[in-house]
Amino acid sequence: MSTLHEAASLGDADLLEDCLMKGLDPDERDCDWGGRTPLHIASSKGDKTCVLLLLQYDADVNVRKEDGWTPLHSACEGGHLSCVQALLSADANCSLRDKYGDTAARVAQIYGHFDCEMAIIKKQSE
């Protein structure tokens, strides 16, 4: 696990920003965990501060893990509405499907996070 991944996992925004300011790649993939990026991790943890910081440093909002999950899928799995909203504001693609055919809205529905599902539906109707 890289320092960027560790900072995102711990929710250490100061360390994360230090790494990003030094030019580390915000889209660095963790080869041990299916190609997760720091944005996947921050989204899955529900850490809006780290999500926004990574987006500020041009992390790819639509980056996909090996299973096809985007950071939006990760945020929806955990029901992290504030992260879902931040990703949607950064133009996350709501129609991307994972290798099983599930969109992020479907993941939110599966896990019973209807507020996240509704945020996506609302964004799609704009």
N, C-alpha and C positions, 0 to 999 in steps of 0.2 A: 504494500500500500504506500502510495507516495505521500509526501507532506501535504499536498493539496487535498488529497482524499481524506487524510487523517484530520486535517483542520475542518473540513466539511462535516465529517462524522462527529467530531467533538463539538461542533457549533462554535468554533473559535474564529470569529470574524476577524479579529486582529491578525492572527497568524495567516489566515486565508488572504487578507489584503496584502500583507507583507510579501507573501509568495507571488501574488499576482502583480504587484508593483515591481518585483524582480524579473518579471517577464515569463514566469512559468505558464504553461499552456492550460487555460481553463477547461479545455476539452480533452485533457489527458485521460486515457482509458486505463482502468484497472484490469489487467489481463487475468487476474485470479478470480474475478467476480463477474464474468460475462461482459466485460467492456463497459462497466459503469464509469461515469464521469463524476467529478465533484458535484455537478448540478443534479444528477440522479440522486446522489447521497443526501444533499441538502434538502431536496424535494421530498424524499422519503422520510426524512426526520422531521419535516414540518418547520424547518428553520428559514423563515422568510427573509431574515437579515442576510444570511449567507446566499440564498437564492438571488436576491436583488444585487448583492455584491458581484456574484459571478456573472449575472446578466450585464452589469455595468462594464465588466471587463470582456464583453463580447462572447460569453459562453454561448454555444449553439443551443437555442431553446428546443430544437427538434432533433437533437442528437439521439441516436438509437443504440440500445444495448444489443447483444447478440440475439436476444429473444424478441427484439422489435420494440421493446418498451422505450418510451420517451420519458423525460422528467415529469411530464404531465401525468402519464400512467402511474409513476411512482408516487406523486402527490395524491392522486385519487385513491390509491390503494390504502393509504393511511388516513384519508379523510381530512387532509390539510387544506382547508378552504382558502386560507390566506395565500398559500403557495400556489394553489390552482389559479387564483385570481391574478397573482403576479405573473405567472407563466402565460396566462391568456392575454394580459396586457402587453406582454412582449411578443405577441403574435404566434403563440404555440399553435401548431396545426392540430385541430381537433379531430381530423378524419384519419390520422395515421393509425394503422392496425398492427397489433403484435402478430407473432407467428401463428397464433390461434385464431386470429381474425377479430380480436377484441380492440375496440377503441378505448380511450381513457374514460369516456362517459360510461361505457359498459363495465369497466373495472370498478368505477365508483358505485355503480348500481349493484354489482355482485357483492361488494363489501358493505352495502347499506349506507353509503355516504351520499344521500340524495341531494344534499345541498351542493356538493361538488358536481354531481350530474346536472343539476339545474343551472349552475353557473356556466357549464359548457354549452348546454342547450340554448341558454340566453345569448351567449357569445355567437353561436352559429346563426342565430336569427337576426343578428345586427346587419 
